[in-house]
């Protein structure tokens, strides 16, 4: 039987893998990134990890993860969003190379989709797409100041 590893180790695996997958999924869905940051969780805490979506134009959404060892190399990650949905993800830590941070693209993609789906429910898909497009394109000059005045009517 494989001994369990620290739940924080599982959050480390998620954090390393989540960054690139999350940015790619945001760019695919909305045309630009949404900031996702790992937050510190005090010891002891009922949750093992926390990640927050942060943007000046969007409401902050945080997901807390409670990690539970199921047996062998299998772990459940329960993701909980305040005033939002919860979802449990299952992750199998590779038996070898425990000193290396394993690749977990499927887990990172599932968590990314979960977070972005929650964000869309809060602010709407169209608003996200429009907001990302506005941030990518330079602002057009205000042409109202250069228009010639309308002829006056008697």
Secondary structure, DSSP 8 states (H G I E B T S, - for coil): ------HHHHHHHHHHHHHHHHHHHHHHHHSS--EEEEE---SS-S-SEEEEEEETTEEEEEEEEEEEEEETTEEEEEEEETTS-EEEEEEE--SS-TTS----HHHHHHHHHHHHHHHHHHH-HHHHHHHHHHHHS-----GGGTS-------
